[in-house]
Amino acid sequence: MDNLKDWFTKHNVVAISDVDTRALVAYIRDNGAMNAIISTEVDNIDA
């Protein structure tokens, strides 16, 4: 494997990057936790 992206692909793992975690924590602190999902499925967002 050449890089981390290849490893994630091989093991069928979803990952995100370039997230400002300090801003995310501040947002959650101010607004409370919310439901969320990370998905590669974009055909039926309501589902």
MIDOSE-1310 file (N, C-alpha, C; in nm, 2 decimals, decimal comma, always signed):
residues 47
mdnl	+0,08/-0,12/+0,00/+0,00/+0,00/+0,00/+0,09/+0,12/+0,00; +0,05/+0,22/-0,08/+0,13/+0,34/-0,09/+0,10/+0,45/+0,01; -0,03/+0,45/+0,05/-0,06/+0,56/+0,15/-0,19/+0,52/+0,23; -0,22/+0,61/+0,32/-0,33/+0,59/+0,41/-0,47/+0,58/+0,33
kdwf	-0,48/+0,66/+0,23/-0,61/+0,65/+0,15/-0,62/+0,51/+0,09; -0,51/+0,45/+0,04/-0,52/+0,31/-0,01/-0,56/+0,21/+0,10; -0,51/+0,23/+0,22/-0,55/+0,14/+0,33/-0,70/+0,15/+0,36; -0,75/+0,28/+0,37/-0,89/+0,30/+0,39/-0,97/+0,23/+0,28
tkhn	-0,93/+0,25/+0,16/-1,01/+0,19/+0,05/-1,01/+0,04/+0,05; -0,89/-0,02/+0,08/-0,88/-0,16/+0,09/-0,97/-0,22/+0,20; -0,98/-0,15/+0,31/-1,05/-0,20/+0,43/-1,19/-0,15/+0,43; -1,24/-0,08/+0,32/-1,37/-0,02/+0,31/-1,41/+0,07/+0,43
vvai	-1,32/+0,16/+0,46/-1,34/+0,25/+0,58/-1,36/+0,39/+0,52; -1,46/+0,46/+0,58/-1,49/+0,60/+0,54/-1,41/+0,69/+0,63; -1,35/+0,79/+0,58/-1,27/+0,89/+0,66/-1,30/+1,03/+0,61; -1,28/+1,12/+0,70/-1,29/+1,26/+0,66/-1,16/+1,33/+0,70
sdvd	-1,13/+1,44/+0,63/-1,01/+1,51/+0,66/-1,03/+1,66/+0,66; -0,93/+1,74/+0,70/-0,93/+1,88/+0,69/-1,05/+1,94/+0,77; -1,08/+1,88/+0,89/-1,18/+1,93/+0,98/-1,12/+2,01/+1,09; -1,17/+2,14/+1,11/-1,12/+2,22/+1,22/-1,19/+2,17/+1,34
tral	-1,12/+2,08/+1,42/-1,18/+2,02/+1,53/-1,20/+2,12/+1,65; -1,12/+2,23/+1,66/-1,14/+2,33/+1,76/-1,27/+2,40/+1,73; -1,30/+2,44/+1,61/-1,42/+2,51/+1,57/-1,54/+2,41/+1,59; -1,52/+2,28/+1,56/-1,63/+2,19/+1,58/-1,67/+2,17/+1,72
vayi	-1,57/+2,16/+1,81/-1,59/+2,15/+1,95/-1,66/+2,28/+2,00; -1,62/+2,40/+1,96/-1,68/+2,52/+2,00/-1,83/+2,53/+1,96; -1,85/+2,48/+1,83/-1,99/+2,48/+1,78/-2,08/+2,39/+1,87; -2,03/+2,27/+1,90/-2,11/+2,17/+1,98/-2,13/+2,23/+2,12
rdng	-2,03/+2,29/+2,17/-2,04/+2,35/+2,31/-2,15/+2,46/+2,31; -2,16/+2,54/+2,20/-2,25/+2,65/+2,20/-2,39/+2,60/+2,16; -2,40/+2,50/+2,07/-2,53/+2,46/+2,02/-2,58/+2,32/+2,06; -2,50/+2,25/+2,13/-2,53/+2,12/+2,17/-2,50/+2,01/+2,06
amna	-2,50/+1,89/+2,10/-2,47/+1,78/+2,01/-2,59/+1,76/+1,92; -2,57/+1,72/+1,80/-2,67/+1,70/+1,70/-2,65/+1,56/+1,63; -2,75/+1,51/+1,58/-2,74/+1,39/+1,50/-2,67/+1,42/+1,37; -2,59/+1,33/+1,32/-2,52/+1,35/+1,19/-2,48/+1,21/+1,14
iist	-2,45/+1,21/+1,01/-2,40/+1,08/+0,95/-2,30/+1,12/+0,84; -2,21/+1,03/+0,82/-2,11/+1,04/+0,71/-2,14/+0,92/+0,62; -2,17/+0,95/+0,50/-2,21/+0,85/+0,40/-2,16/+0,88/+0,26; -2,14/+0,77/+0,19/-2,11/+0,79/+0,05/-2,23/+0,77/-0,04
evdn	-2,35/+0,74/+0,03/-2,47/+0,73/-0,05/-2,54/+0,87/-0,06; -2,56/+0,91/-0,18/-2,62/+1,04/-0,20/-2,75/+1,04/-0,28; -2,79/+0,92/-0,32/-2,91/+0,90/-0,40/-3,04/+0,93/-0,32; -3,04/+0,89/-0,19/-3,16/+0,90/-0,11/-3,12/+0,96/+0,02
ida	-3,11/+1,09/+0,03/-3,06/+1,16/+0,15/-3,16/+1,14/+0,27; -3,29/+1,14/+0,24/-3,39/+1,12/+0,34/-3,38/+0,99/+0,41; -3,34/+0,88/+0,34/-3,33/+0,75/+0,40/-3,21/+0,75/+0,50
